[in-house]
Amino acid sequence: MDVEAAGGDDRFRGAGVGDLDAIRDRPSIALNRRSLLTATAAGVAAPFLLPADASWAMVAGAANNNVTTWSTPVNRTYNVRAVQHLLREHGYSITTWEDSFGTYTKSRIKAFQKAKGLTQDGVCGPKTLEKLCITVKYGQNRPAVRAAALLLRKHNFHTMPIDKSINNNPFGAQTSLLVQSFQMQHRKGRGALVGVGTWQNLFSEQITIAGTPLEQSGTGNAQWSNCGPVCGVQMILAHRKTPSGWNGYSSSTRTAVERFRYEAMGLAKSSARDKSGTEFPDFQKGLGDYGIKVRRGGIEDTIRDAKRGVPSIAGGDVYRMPYSKRVKSPVSHWVVVVGYYSGYYLVLDPIGTTPRTERITEAQLRHYAASNPGYTPGHPTMAPPTQNSILLA
């Protein structure tokens, strides 16, 4: 699992990607659409650890803990496979991999329950899960990490497909990134460990359409103009589709983003075009290649869709975002708003200093969307702030 000038013109005049160092200290420059040639590394806030896990009963919802009763086949398969890997963690050999909770897994659960002094009913309810789910931490390589990775995949944090491999997985940088983003969605502290509270949420149904945090940094010659293509790849992943060039790991981000930009969007692969960002017609073509139809809209539409668990791409001024990012002046930008949970909007921003799901308030999202620094009236493709969202049609 371990393994990334203001005005109507779409280009920043007078500076190319190679001139980044020369212009990054000029804060007065306001860039136009999504061409982050003034990108600069900002300080990264230190992650805070998960709160202490109190008890399984406090975090386990009775209706969501019996893995024999999930409503959809894909969720059932991921949950059962995760339980099987957790049984491996406790020393139980698994020779039959089941797609649903069958007699083989039930027999292993009964044996585990007997060893732990639990009622031997073969049902993987809260008390059994409490005993099965151990805390796993950064740097470990064990069956329980494999179980967590499968459950992250269920929630659409892409790590791996379902398979019957008994190989373990290292809890490395990629796993840590996805764990922390998942925890952000559930209003937990971000930490390089999976404890009781996170396990319970991992076994639950999806709360929203999640997405995989990716960076535009390192995505090729057009990297600072690639917020749009990165958002396109994230939208494809959020729809449980596989972008061309994507292998399930963040190491394939560059290939997937470049193919989306140059092949799906059909943009010219040239020095001049690489300095330019992307707009609605480009998304319409690129996402259309994957059968995803989109339309223009405004931030009101994005807010409405987020509360329904429907992702959209929102344009605005990333300099206004409240979290750490690689810009220090106004710049037009794209982010993916993947959903809404417990009073917060969940945002994937490719220019954040750390690729993760950000959680922001409605006021903060509106503040971001209220400006499009590169827009001028009459521009042929750029939209005013009132129509700067890309929505599912």
Secondary structure, DSSP 8 states (H G I E B T S, - for coil): ------SSSSS-TT--GGGHHHHTT-TT--B-TT--TT-----------------HHHH--GGG--TT--SSHHHHHHHHHHHHHHHHHTT-------SS--HHHHHHHHHHHHHHT---S----HHHHHHH---EETT-EEHHHHHHHHHHHHTT--S---------EE--HHHHHHHHHHHHHTT----SEE-HHHHHHHHS--SS-------STTSSTTGGG-HHHHHHHHHHHHTT---TT--SSGGGHHHHHHHIIIIIS----SHHHHTS---HHHHHHHHHTTT--EEEE-HHHHHHHHHTT--EEEEEEGGG-SS-BS-SS-BEEEEEEEEEETTEEEEE-TTBSS-SEEEE-HHHHHHHHT--TT--TT-SS---GGG-EEEE-
